[in-house]
Amino acid sequence: MGVFEYILHRHSFRAFSASPGECSCRVVFDSPEGQVFMVGPQVTLENIPRLDTTNSSVDIDLIGIAKNNNEKSAAVAFMSYNTMENLLKPDFFNTSNDTIKTMMSTVISATLPKTTNTKLTKPVNFTLKHIREFDPNGSLFCVYWNISEWIVGGCSVLKTNSSYTVCSCDHLSTFALIMQTSHPPESDSLMELLNLVCVIVGMVFFSLALLTFALCQWSPGVNNVARINICISLLLAHLLFLLTQQFLSLIRPLQVLCAVISGLLHFLFLSGFVWMFIEAVLLFICVKNLSQISSKKREVLSSGFLCVIGYLVALVVVCVSVGLVPEGYGSKDCWIKVDKGFIWSFLGPVCVILALNIIIFIRIVITLYSTLKNLNAEVSQMKQTKIMAFKTLAQFVVLGCSWILGFFSNGSKVLEILFLVLNSQQGTFIFLIYCVLNNEVRQQYRNFFRCLCCGRKKH
């Protein structure tokens, strides 16, 4: 008799005596939870009965077992132990591989008390609800307790998804569900430091660009609304992400807060990409017309209209995602969960925007090249060409086109570093193109620093 069979028989289940029909009772204790079902000689059940607890259930052919007994009766007792995995730990599952073992279910036990012939006529199916986050890369094992260890003999995984697993066993005992996962790769401290430095530098230049857009005077035809909102969205997203990672150990146990943060990050990053698309459209219109946007177009593409588009699209995507898969937010890193394909609620819109931006960028380059080719520049042609080439390459990053490297950086350290540096410096490139390399803004910088120096001299 196993440890749980002993515990089971210590409790008084008064429904164990055989009866002409069938009966069941449910008993709930502080830690274990159980249900008893029995059938008698005159049983009329047509379907295999199911016994349920909060996190598990069992389907057992009790009718067939009863028919194989002289008394034509049988009883099954099903127990679920909510905290027993702390005692019978997954470390008792001995395997040769150096893996991480995680208990994915409560410990359950099934016995056939007051039954002479306990031979099973059909395999028993246990449905075990996952009590921890499911890792699609892990290996699941249906195991039973054998004296001093968990073993796999006689049990197999029938089907599984992110919420529950069905185990099929040819005997009754004490069971559990254990997942094996490989050890995570050792953290690359150099990459983490590089990431931290790049993101902080990018946030500084986002802030400088916003300050410039707010304080400097711009020509009436210049529409900076997309650039301003790219800076706002990505600055807030990077800031929230850094704070979350710094306090992850405190935030992770608070599932609701973690889910809210991941939803907010989803919205901020997605709105940043929508604004990149709007900036690409505005830039294409400017290049196409070889001048500032006309008053008629400026009326259609007003700041208020663009703000509605820029934030409403991202808000609709997040709201639809929450409505369809509310449990998709709040991974172990407080980001979108990758199971059930929910990550595509972010990657899907991003891929569409990246594809459109790359197409628009190519059209801009072709139009710009053909226009410059027809111009007869007399002064500083080489210098202007270099500046235009730099602006064009920098615009590639500003429009988010460099994010395409993320789809090819897996396994390549060089591409990973290039992806990290380029996409963390969108604020830097925005500041360089629209502030430092803008003659009017440079002149306002000179006036500001001249006034600042004169004020110091007076003091």
Backbone torsions as a table, in degrees:
resi	resn	phi	psi	omega
1	MET	NA	126.7	179.5
2	GLY	-74.6	173.0	-176.2
3	VAL	-61.5	-35.8	-177.2
4	PHE	-82.2	-28.1	172.5
5	GLU	-63.2	-37.4	178.6
6	TYR	-65.5	-46.4	178.4
7	ILE	-60.7	-40.7	-178.2
8	LEU	-61.2	-44.9	-177.1
9	HIS	-74.4	-13.8	175.4
10	ARG	-71.0	-24.6	179.4
11	HIS	-86.6	152.0	-176.4
12	SER	-97.3	105.7	175.6
13	PHE	-105.3	106.0	-173.8
14	ARG	-79.4	-3.4	-179.2
15	ALA	-93.1	16.3	-176.1
16	PHE	-80.4	-20.6	-177.6
17	SER	-69.4	142.3	-177.9
18	ALA	-67.2	148.1	178.7
19	SER	-140.9	163.8	-177.4
20	PRO	-62.2	-33.7	-178.2
21	GLY	-105.6	-131.0	177.9
22	GLU	-139.7	156.8	176.6
23	CYS	-154.8	164.9	178.0
24	SER	-147.7	156.7	174.1
25	CYS	-145.2	154.2	-178.4
26	ARG	-120.9	128.4	-178.4
27	VAL	-124.2	128.0	-178.8
28	VAL	-120.0	127.9	178.3
29	PHE	-112.6	-178.3	-179.3
30	ASP	-61.7	-46.1	-179.0
31	SER	-107.7	-53.7	179.2
32	PRO	-81.8	160.4	177.5
33	GLU	-138.4	131.5	-172.8
34	GLY	-141.6	164.0	176.3
35	GLN	-147.1	139.4	-179.6
36	VAL	-119.4	137.4	177.6
37	PHE	-136.3	138.1	179.2
38	MET	-141.3	152.3	178.3
39	VAL	-126.9	149.8	179.9
40	GLY	-112.2	-173.0	-174.9
41	PRO	-62.8	-30.1	-175.4
42	GLN	-101.8	32.4	-177.3
43	VAL	-65.0	141.7	-179.2
44	THR	-119.7	13.3	-179.0
45	LEU	-65.9	139.4	177.3
46	GLU	-104.0	-28.6	-178.3
47	ASN	-107.2	153.4	176.6
48	ILE	-66.0	126.0	-177.1
49	PRO	-70.3	151.5	177.0
50	ARG	-117.2	130.9	175.8
51	LEU	-107.4	132.4	-173.1
52	ASP	-121.8	144.8	164.0
53	THR	-126.5	-175.6	-174.9
54	THR	-61.2	-43.8	-174.4
55	ASN	-113.9	10.7	-177.2
56	SER	-160.5	165.9	175.0
57	SER	-155.2	163.1	-178.9
58	VAL	-138.3	139.1	172.6
59	ASP	-113.6	117.3	-176.0
60	ILE	-133.9	137.6	-179.7
61	ASP	-79.7	73.2	-178.1
62	LEU	-69.8	-27.5	179.0
63	ILE	-65.5	-46.4	178.8
64	GLY	-64.2	-36.9	178.1
65	ILE	-65.7	-40.8	179.8
66	ALA	-63.8	-37.9	-179.5
67	LYS	-67.0	-25.3	179.1
68	ASN	-85.4	-1.4	178.2
69	ASN	-101.4	147.5	-179.8
70	ASN	-62.0	-36.1	-179.0
71	GLU	-78.5	-6.1	-177.2
72	LYS	55.5	33.9	177.7
73	SER	-140.5	157.7	178.6
74	ALA	-158.9	157.1	178.8
75	ALA	-139.1	146.8	176.9
76	VAL	-127.4	137.9	176.0
77	ALA	-117.9	125.3	-176.2
78	PHE	-119.8	125.8	-176.7
79	MET	-126.7	145.7	174.4
80	SER	-127.0	129.1	-175.1
81	TYR	-111.8	110.4	-168.6
82	ASN	-71.9	-24.8	-176.8
83	THR	-122.6	6.5	-175.2
84	MET	-69.1	-18.7	178.9
85	GLU	-66.1	-15.6	175.5
86	ASN	-75.5	-21.7	178.5
87	LEU	-94.8	-52.5	177.7
88	LEU	-93.2	78.5	-171.2
89	LYS	-71.8	156.6	177.9
90	PRO	-65.0	-15.3	176.6
91	ASP	-64.1	-19.3	177.4
92	PHE	-77.3	-0.9	174.8
93	PHE	-87.9	98.7	-172.2
94	ASN	-84.6	116.8	174.5
95	THR	-131.3	158.5	-177.5
96	SER	-76.9	-23.4	-176.9
97	ASN	-78.3	144.3	176.2
98	ASP	-84.3	85.7	-175.4
99	THR	-127.2	167.9	173.8
100	ILE	-91.5	128.7	-178.2
101	LYS	-109.7	130.1	-176.6
102	THR	-128.2	132.0	175.6
103	MET	-77.5	118.3	-175.0
104	MET	-99.3	-4.2	-177.8
105	SER	-144.6	168.1	169.0
106	THR	-72.1	157.8	176.4
107	VAL	-80.2	131.1	-179.2
108	ILE	-122.0	162.9	179.0
109	SER	-146.5	139.2	177.7
110	ALA	-134.0	132.1	178.7
111	THR	-137.0	166.0	177.0
112	LEU	-117.7	77.3	-179.6
113	PRO	-72.9	154.8	178.6
114	LYS	55.8	29.1	-179.9
115	THR	-125.1	122.2	-175.0
116	THR	-69.9	-55.7	-178.8
117	ASN	-99.1	105.8	-174.8
118	THR	-96.3	14.6	179.3
119	LYS	-70.2	131.3	-178.9
120	LEU	-79.1	136.4	177.4
121	THR	-86.1	-27.4	178.2
122	LYS	-139.8	155.1	175.5
123	PRO	-60.1	147.9	179.3
124	VAL	-95.2	134.6	179.8
125	ASN	-107.1	124.1	177.2
126	PHE	-108.3	128.8	174.7
127	THR	-103.0	116.0	-173.9
128	LEU	-114.6	120.3	177.0
129	LYS	-77.1	137.2	-179.9
130	HIS	-72.5	130.4	180.0
131	ILE	-101.1	-1.7	176.4
132	ARG	-136.4	165.7	-176.4
133	GLU	-62.8	133.5	-176.4
134	PHE	-81.7	130.1	177.1
135	ASP	-104.3	111.0	-177.1
136	PRO	-63.0	-17.3	179.0
137	ASN	-89.1	-5.5	-178.7
138	GLY	-84.0	168.0	177.8
139	SER	-111.1	126.0	-178.1
140	LEU	-95.9	142.0	178.1
141	PHE	-134.3	129.1	170.5
142	CYS	-87.5	118.9	-172.4
143	VAL	-126.0	160.6	173.6
144	TYR	-132.3	156.4	-175.3
145	TRP	-84.5	124.5	-178.9
146	ASN	-125.3	94.5	177.3
147	ILE	65.0	-67.0	-174.9
148	SER	-139.6	12.1	-177.8
149	GLU	-155.9	161.0	172.9
150	TRP	-88.3	132.1	177.2
151	ILE	-133.2	166.2	-173.3
152	VAL	-99.0	-11.7	-170.3
153	GLY	-50.5	126.7	174.3
154	GLY	82.4	0.8	-178.5
155	CYS	-126.2	146.9	178.8
156	SER	-148.7	158.9	177.7
157	VAL	-82.4	119.4	-179.4
158	LEU	-83.0	-48.7	174.7
159	LYS	-159.4	159.5	-178.0
160	THR	-154.1	155.7	169.0
161	ASN	-145.6	-165.8	-175.5
162	SER	-72.6	-15.2	-175.0
163	SER	-104.4	-35.4	-175.5
164	TYR	-152.4	166.4	177.9
165	THR	-135.2	141.2	175.9
166	VAL	-105.4	121.8	178.1
167	CYS	-105.9	138.4	176.1
168	SER	-113.1	124.8	-176.9
169	CYS	-129.1	147.9	-179.6
170	ASP	-99.2	12.6	177.4
171	HIS	-154.0	168.3	178.5
172	LEU	-107.1	143.1	-179.6
173	SER	-171.1	-150.0	173.7
174	THR	-105.8	125.2	-169.6
175	PHE	-123.2	162.5	174.4
176	ALA	-161.1	170.0	178.3
177	LEU	-118.8	122.1	-177.3
178	ILE	-120.9	136.4	176.9
179	MET	-110.3	137.2	174.5
180	GLN	-108.9	129.2	176.4
181	THR	-130.1	152.1	179.1
182	SER	-74.7	154.1	178.2
183	HIS	-64.1	135.4	178.1
184	PRO	-63.5	146.4	178.8
185	PRO	-61.2	148.1	179.2
186	GLU	-60.4	134.5	-177.3
187	SER	-63.4	136.4	178.9
188	ASP	-88.0	99.6	-176.3
189	SER	-61.5	-33.7	-179.7
190	LEU	-66.2	-41.9	179.2
191	MET	-67.9	-38.4	178.5
192	GLU	-64.6	-40.8	178.4
193	LEU	-66.0	-42.7	178.6
194	LEU	-61.4	-42.7	179.4
195	ASN	-61.6	-45.8	-179.1
196	LEU	-62.2	-46.1	-178.5
197	VAL	-64.4	-45.5	-178.1
198	CYS	-63.2	-43.5	-178.8
199	VAL	-65.4	-42.3	179.5
200	ILE	-64.2	-44.1	178.0
201	VAL	-61.0	-43.9	178.2
202	GLY	-61.0	-39.7	178.6
203	MET	-66.0	-36.3	177.6
204	VAL	-62.0	-45.2	-178.6
205	PHE	-73.7	-30.7	170.8
206	PHE	-57.8	-45.2	-179.3
207	SER	-65.1	-42.6	178.6
208	LEU	-63.7	-40.3	178.6
209	ALA	-64.2	-44.5	178.3
210	LEU	-61.4	-41.1	179.4
211	LEU	-63.9	-40.1	178.6
212	THR	-66.2	-46.1	179.1
213	PHE	-60.7	-33.3	-176.3
214	ALA	-79.5	-36.0	-170.9
215	LEU	-99.3	-27.9	-176.7
216	CYS	-82.1	155.2	176.0
217	GLN	-92.1	133.4	-175.5
218	TRP	-117.6	155.1	175.9
219	SER	-60.9	146.1	-176.3
220	PRO	-58.4	-30.1	-177.2
221	GLY	-82.2	-8.5	-176.9
222	VAL	-82.2	126.6	179.9
223	ASN	-110.1	101.0	-177.7
224	ASN	-96.2	8.1	-171.6
225	VAL	-60.7	-39.3	-179.0
226	ALA	-68.2	-42.7	-179.3
227	ARG	-65.4	-40.6	178.4
228	ILE	-61.0	-44.8	-176.3
229	ASN	-76.8	-26.0	170.4
230	ILE	-61.9	-46.0	179.4
231	CYS	-61.8	-44.2	-178.0
232	ILE	-64.3	-49.5	-176.5
233	SER	-62.1	-49.4	-175.8
234	LEU	-74.7	-32.5	176.4
235	LEU	-63.2	-46.8	178.7
236	LEU	-65.7	-38.8	-179.8
237	ALA	-64.3	-47.5	179.8
238	HIS	-65.4	-38.9	179.8
239	LEU	-65.6	-45.3	178.7
240	LEU	-64.2	-39.3	-179.5
241	PHE	-65.2	-44.4	179.8
242	LEU	-63.7	-43.6	179.2
243	LEU	-64.0	-39.3	179.5
244	THR	-63.8	-43.9	-179.6
245	GLN	-67.7	-32.5	179.3
246	GLN	-69.3	-34.1	-177.6
247	PHE	-114.4	30.5	-174.9
248	LEU	-62.6	-38.0	-178.9
249	SER	-63.5	-28.1	178.4
250	LEU	-86.3	-33.2	-175.8
251	ILE	-81.2	-36.7	-172.5
252	ARG	-55.4	-42.8	179.1
253	PRO	-65.2	-22.3	179.2
254	LEU	-88.7	87.7	-171.5
255	GLN	-60.0	-39.9	-178.5
256	VAL	-65.1	-46.2	178.9
257	LEU	-62.4	-42.4	179.4
258	CYS	-61.9	-41.8	179.1
259	ALA	-66.9	-40.1	178.7
260	VAL	-63.8	-42.1	179.2
261	ILE	-63.2	-44.0	179.9
262	SER	-64.9	-37.3	176.3
263	GLY	-66.2	-39.0	178.3
264	LEU	-67.6	-40.9	175.8
265	LEU	-62.4	-41.4	176.5
266	HIS	-56.3	-47.3	-178.7
267	PHE	-65.3	-46.0	-175.5
268	LEU	-66.4	-47.1	179.5
269	PHE	-65.3	-40.5	-179.2
270	LEU	-66.7	-40.6	177.5
271	SER	-64.8	-34.4	175.1
272	GLY	-59.4	-42.1	178.6
273	PHE	-68.8	-37.3	177.0
274	VAL	-62.2	-41.4	177.9
275	TRP	-67.0	-32.1	174.6
276	MET	-62.6	-39.2	178.3
277	PHE	-66.4	-42.6	178.0
278	ILE	-61.6	-42.1	177.8
279	GLU	-61.7	-38.8	178.6
280	ALA	-63.6	-42.2	179.5
281	VAL	-64.9	-46.3	179.5
282	LEU	-62.1	-40.9	179.6
283	LEU	-65.6	-39.5	179.2
284	PHE	-64.1	-39.9	178.6
285	ILE	-63.3	-42.5	179.0
286	CYS	-62.1	-47.0	-178.2
287	VAL	-67.5	-38.0	-178.7
288	LYS	-64.4	-40.1	-178.4
289	ASN	-86.9	-9.7	-178.3
290	LEU	55.2	29.7	178.1
291	SER	-163.1	-178.5	175.6
292	GLN	-69.2	161.2	-178.4
293	ILE	-63.0	135.4	-179.6
294	SER	-64.6	161.9	-176.7
295	SER	-62.0	-33.6	180.0
296	LYS	-66.5	-45.8	179.1
297	LYS	-68.1	-34.6	179.9
298	ARG	-65.2	-30.3	177.9
299	GLU	-70.4	-39.5	178.3
300	VAL	-69.5	-44.6	-178.3
301	LEU	-94.9	53.1	179.5
302	SER	-70.5	162.0	-178.3
303	SER	-61.1	-41.0	179.8
304	GLY	-63.4	-42.8	178.7
305	PHE	-63.2	-43.3	-179.7
306	LEU	-65.9	-36.9	179.1
307	CYS	-65.0	-38.2	177.0
308	VAL	-61.8	-46.9	179.4
309	ILE	-64.3	-46.6	-173.3
310	GLY	-61.2	-36.6	-177.0
311	TYR	-103.6	-27.8	-177.7
312	LEU	-67.9	-40.1	-179.9
313	VAL	-59.2	-47.7	179.8
314	ALA	-64.5	-39.5	-179.4
315	LEU	-65.4	-40.2	179.0
316	VAL	-64.2	-43.7	179.5
317	VAL	-60.6	-44.5	-179.4
318	VAL	-66.4	-43.0	-179.6
319	CYS	-63.7	-42.5	177.6
320	VAL	-64.0	-40.1	178.7
321	SER	-63.3	-42.7	178.2
322	VAL	-64.0	-39.9	-179.6
323	GLY	-67.3	-37.3	-177.3
324	LEU	-81.5	-46.8	-177.2
325	VAL	-133.0	78.4	-177.1
326	PRO	-64.1	-25.4	-179.8
327	GLU	-85.8	6.0	-177.9
328	GLY	-77.3	-11.6	179.5
329	TYR	-99.7	149.5	175.2
330	GLY	96.5	53.5	175.4
331	SER	-73.5	-177.3	-178.8
332	LYS	-64.8	-20.4	175.7
333	ASP	-101.8	13.5	-177.9
334	CYS	57.8	48.3	177.7
335	TRP	-134.9	-173.0	-178.5
336	ILE	-71.5	137.1	178.1
337	LYS	-73.6	145.6	-175.6
338	VAL	-90.4	-16.4	-177.8
339	ASP	-74.6	160.5	-177.5
340	LYS	62.5	14.4	-180.0
341	GLY	68.3	17.6	-175.4
342	PHE	-68.3	-22.1	180.0
343	ILE	-61.2	-21.2	-179.8
344	TRP	-73.7	-9.9	171.1
345	SER	-65.8	-20.7	173.7
346	PHE	-102.0	-48.6	-176.5
347	LEU	-66.3	-33.7	-179.2
348	GLY	-59.9	-59.3	177.3
349	PRO	-59.8	-36.7	180.0
350	VAL	-63.7	-43.5	179.4
351	CYS	-62.3	-41.3	178.8
352	VAL	-63.0	-46.8	-179.0
353	ILE	-64.7	-42.0	178.8
354	LEU	-61.8	-42.8	179.7
355	ALA	-62.4	-44.9	179.6
356	LEU	-65.6	-41.7	-179.2
357	ASN	-65.7	-37.7	178.4
358	ILE	-65.8	-41.4	177.8
359	ILE	-62.5	-46.3	179.7
360	ILE	-63.8	-40.2	179.8
361	PHE	-62.4	-41.7	178.5
362	ILE	-63.6	-41.4	177.1
363	ARG	-63.1	-39.2	179.1
364	ILE	-63.5	-45.2	-179.4
365	VAL	-62.8	-43.6	-179.8
366	ILE	-63.9	-45.9	-179.6
367	THR	-64.2	-41.9	-179.1
368	LEU	-66.3	-40.6	-179.6
369	TYR	-64.5	-44.9	-179.1
370	SER	-66.5	-34.2	179.0
371	THR	-69.1	-48.1	-179.8
372	LEU	-65.1	-30.2	-179.3
373	LYS	-66.8	-31.4	-178.6
374	ASN	-86.1	-11.1	180.0
375	LEU	-81.3	144.3	178.2
376	ASN	-105.3	79.6	-177.6
377	ALA	-73.7	133.7	-177.9
378	GLU	-102.8	-29.2	-172.8
379	VAL	-121.6	135.0	172.0
380	SER	52.1	43.5	-178.1
381	GLN	-64.6	-42.5	-178.8
382	MET	-65.1	-43.1	179.8
383	LYS	-64.0	-45.0	179.8
384	GLN	-64.0	-35.9	178.7
385	THR	-64.5	-41.8	178.9
386	LYS	-64.4	-43.1	179.4
387	ILE	-64.1	-41.9	179.5
388	MET	-64.9	-38.4	178.3
389	ALA	-64.0	-42.4	178.7
390	PHE	-64.4	-44.6	178.8
391	LYS	-60.5	-38.2	-179.9
392	THR	-65.2	-46.1	179.1
393	LEU	-65.6	-40.2	178.6
394	ALA	-65.7	-36.3	178.8
395	GLN	-64.2	-30.1	176.2
396	PHE	-58.2	-39.1	178.9
397	VAL	-76.6	-41.9	-178.6
398	VAL	-59.2	-38.9	-179.8
399	LEU	-78.0	1.3	176.1
400	GLY	80.0	6.9	-177.4
401	CYS	-63.2	-27.1	-179.0
402	SER	-69.3	-12.6	176.7
403	TRP	-64.1	-16.7	178.8
404	ILE	-62.4	-22.5	178.2
405	LEU	-63.2	-25.5	-179.4
406	GLY	-61.3	-26.0	-179.5
407	PHE	-80.0	-11.4	-177.5
408	PHE	-120.4	-0.4	-173.8
409	SER	-85.3	-5.4	-177.7
410	ASN	-64.4	114.2	178.5
411	GLY	92.3	-10.3	179.7
412	SER	-109.7	112.3	-178.3
413	LYS	-66.9	-36.6	-179.1
414	VAL	-64.9	-48.0	179.0
415	LEU	-65.7	-34.3	178.4
416	GLU	-63.9	-44.3	178.4
417	ILE	-66.4	-42.2	178.9
418	LEU	-61.9	-42.3	177.6
419	PHE	-61.9	-44.7	-178.6
420	LEU	-63.5	-47.2	-176.2
421	VAL	-66.6	-48.6	-175.7
422	LEU	-63.4	-46.7	-172.5
423	ASN	-81.7	-13.8	173.1
424	SER	-86.0	-11.4	-175.2
425	GLN	-109.4	24.5	176.0
426	GLN	-60.5	-38.7	176.8
427	GLY	-63.1	-37.2	178.7
428	THR	-63.4	-45.7	-179.2
429	PHE	-68.7	-36.9	175.8
430	ILE	-61.2	-43.4	-179.7
431	PHE	-64.8	-41.0	-178.7
432	LEU	-68.2	-47.1	-174.3
433	ILE	-69.1	-51.5	-168.8
434	TYR	-95.3	-8.0	179.4
435	CYS	-118.3	-62.7	-175.3
436	VAL	-66.6	-42.2	-176.5
437	LEU	-90.9	8.6	175.7
438	ASN	-95.9	119.7	-174.2
439	ASN	-60.1	-42.7	-179.1
440	GLU	-64.4	-42.0	-179.7
441	VAL	-68.6	-38.4	178.0
442	ARG	-61.2	-39.3	178.9
443	GLN	-65.3	-38.4	177.2
444	GLN	-68.4	-34.2	173.7
445	TYR	-60.6	-45.7	-178.5
446	ARG	-61.5	-44.6	179.3
447	ASN	-62.1	-39.5	-179.8
448	PHE	-64.8	-47.7	-178.3
449	PHE	-69.9	-31.5	177.1
450	ARG	-65.3	-43.6	177.7
451	CYS	-65.4	-37.8	179.8
452	LEU	-65.0	-42.6	180.0
453	CYS	-68.4	-40.1	178.5
454	CYS	-63.2	-39.0	178.2
455	GLY	-63.4	-37.9	179.4
456	ARG	-68.4	-39.2	-178.7
457	LYS	-65.0	-37.0	179.6
458	LYS	-62.8	-37.0	179.8
459	HIS	-75.9	NA	NA
